[in-house]
Amino acid sequence: MLKVMGVLPARFASSRFPGKLLQKLGDKPVIQWVWEAASRCEDLDKVLVATDDERIRETVESFGGEAILTSEDHPSGTDRLTEVATIYSDYDILVNIQGDEPGIDHQLISGVVRLKLDHPEWEMTTAARPMEKHEDPLVPERVKVVITKKSKALYFSRSLLPFPRNKTQQPVLIHLGIYSYQRDFLMRFRTLPSSNLEKTELLEQLRVIENDYSIGVYVCHSSLHPIDTPEDLDNLRKIFKERNLIH
């Protein structure tokens, strides 16, 4: 049986919202909501918070979670995940679960993991959802993805993808920031030079495709937006209250 670890990269510094993972959503910090969702995923054998800050580590341990301190020099969550993979070498698959997504559904995590388990020939899997009517498809922060009939990623872009040249329009899929990696590929990934497509779109996952590796895409029905700004947190509070998750 393959061993699967869910890792929550948790950086304290954020250019738009420093310390957002410790902000309260109801009576819990943001990182606790993500931890609890990941812990409900039966496809994960272990859940771990990887942080660069003692305050986050102490907070995680205060609610019964497990956390380790990692280097402050990692430029991305993928690099932090690689450090974890080096320490926990007995895990075959590592899942990068964003620490700023308190609305993440444990079934979404399961979908990404199971797609990877069903396709061991794919080095990675991720997730996407249909674009909602109120969303602007031209906003570059909303990354789009197109997939094959077997749910394999063809391309990711900040531009509208696919372009509706005629009335028969393919549904637009919004990429979600969760990834599962085969451990040996994760270790290899950091040795690959940045690709031309990656430099053009500033999307790390394009390095995978341009180097002829495969990314599977699990498509879910909906998802809540991650917390990038204080306004995002306020919006999530409203949604959580509507769903009776907080008072």
N, C-alpha and C positions, 0 to 999 in steps of 0.2 A: 504493500500500500504506500502510495506517495504521501509525504507529509507536507502540509500546507500551512504557511504562516501569514497572518494578516498584520501588516506593519502600518502604523499611523505616523508618518513623518510630521513632526510638530516643532516648527521653528517659531521662536518668540517674536523676532523682528519681522515687521511687515511694513513696506513703504506706505501703504494706504491705511493700515489699521494695526498698529503694533499691539501685541498682547491679546489679539482677538480670541485666541483659543481659551483664554481664562475668563472671558466675559461671561456673565450669567445669562442663561436662557431659562427663565423660570428660576428654580432653586438649584440648578446644576450649571457648571461651566460647560462651554461649547464642546470641549474635548471629551467630556464624560458622555454626552449624547452619542458621539461617534463611537466611542469605546463600547458602549452598551449595544449599539446596533451591530457592530462587528462581533461582539460576544454572542449574539443570538444566531449568528451564522454557523450552522452545524458543519459546514464544509471546511471550516478553519480549525486546525488542531491547536493553534496558539495565536493569541493577539498580543501585540507589543507596541508601545509608544516609543518612538525613537526621537529624542529631542536634543536640542543644544543648550537648554536652559534649565537650571536647577528648580526654578519656580514651577515649571510645567511638570517636571519629574515628581516633585513633592505633591502637587495637586492630584496627579494620576494615582499615586500610591495612597493618598488620603481617601479615595473612594474605592480602593481595593484593586486598582489596575496595576499593570506591570509596565515599567518604563526603564529605559537605559539612556545614559548620556552619550551622545555621539559628537563628532567634531563640529566646531563652529564654522569651519571653512568650506563646508559643502555648498556648492552653488545651486544645487537642485535637490528635490526629494528623491530622485533616482540615485544620486550619489550617496545620500543618507541610507537608502535601502541597500545599496551595495555594501556599505560598512556592516549593516546588520547581517547580510548574507555571509560575510566573511567570518563573523563571530558565531553564527548559528549555521554551521556548514552541513548539518544533518537534515535540513529542510529542502525539499525538492522544488517547491513552488513558493514564491513570495508575492504577496498581493499588496500593492501600494494603495492605501485607502486615505484620502485626503482628510486631515484633521479639522478642516474648516467647513465640513459638510454635516452639520448636526441632523439634517433631515434625511440622510441616506437610509435606504431601506435594506435590511439584512438580506432580503430576497434578491436585490440587485447584486450584492456581493456574491451570493451563491450562484447567480447566473453567470457571472464572469469566471468564477472558479470552475464550475462544471463544464463550461465551454472549453476551458483549457484542458481539463481532464479528458474530455471527449475527443480532443484533437491534440494529442501529444506531439504531432508533427508541426504544430504552430508554436513559434517561440514565445508569443505573447497573446493575451486577450485584453479587451477593454469593453466599454459600454457606450451606448448612444440611445437617444430617445427622439421621437418625432418632434419637429418644431411646432410650437404652439401658435395659434392665430395672432396673438398680440405681439409676438416677437418679431423684431426687425432682422431679416436674414443677412443684411449688409453690415451688421455690427461685427467688427473683427474679433471681439472677445468671445463671440459665440462661434466656436470652431465647428465646421461641418465635415461630415464624412460620407463617402459613398462605399457601398459594399457589394460583394458578389451574391449570387443566389445561395451560396453556402456560408454566408455571413463572414466572409474574409474581407478585410479592408483593402480598397483599391487606392484611395487617396484621402488625405485630410487637407482642409483649406480654411483660411479666414474669409475667403470670398464665397459668394453664393455658389453652392455646389449640390446637385447639378444645375446648370443654367437652363431656365424654362424657355427653350427656343420655340416650342409649339405648345398647344393647349394640353397635350398629354404630359402632365407634369409628374415627375417622380417625387414622392414625399421627401422633404428635406430632413436629414437626421443631424441632430446636435450631439456632438461628442461630449462624453462625460469623463471627468478626470479620475478614473480608477484603472489600474493596470495590474495584470498578473504576469509574472515572468517565470520561465523555466530558469532555475538557478544558474546553470552553466551559461545560458545566454545572457543573463543579467551581468555576470562577471565579464563576459566578452564585450558587452555593449559599450562599456566605458572605454574600451580600447579602440573603438571605431572612431575615425575622424568625423567631425561635423560634416554633413553632406550639403550639397548645393541647395537642395530643396529646403532643408532644415534652416539654412542661413537666410533663404528668401522669405519663408513664411514665419520663421521663428517658432517652429513646432518640432520638438525633439523626436516625436514619433515618426517623422518623415525620414529620419536617419535609418530607421529599421527597414522601411519599405524600399528606400533607394539602394540599400545594401542587399536587397533580394531576400529579406527575412519576412515572416508572415505574422500578421496581427488579426486575430479573430475579434468580431464585434458582437456582443450580446445586446439585443435591442429590447429595452423595457418600454412601458407605456408612458411613464412620466417620472419626474424627479424634481426636487427642490433645489433652488440656486445656492451655491456655496456662499460663504460670508467673505466678501472682499472689502466691504466698507461698513461704517456704522449704520448706514441706511439699510444695507442688506440685513443686518441683525434686527433692526426695528421691524422690517417686513416679515422676517421669520417669526418674531414674537407674535405678530398678528395672526399668522397662519397657524402657529401652535395653539394659540388661544381658541381659534375657530374649531380646531380639531380636538379641543379639550385635553391637550397634552400638558398645558400649563394654565395657571389661573391669572 
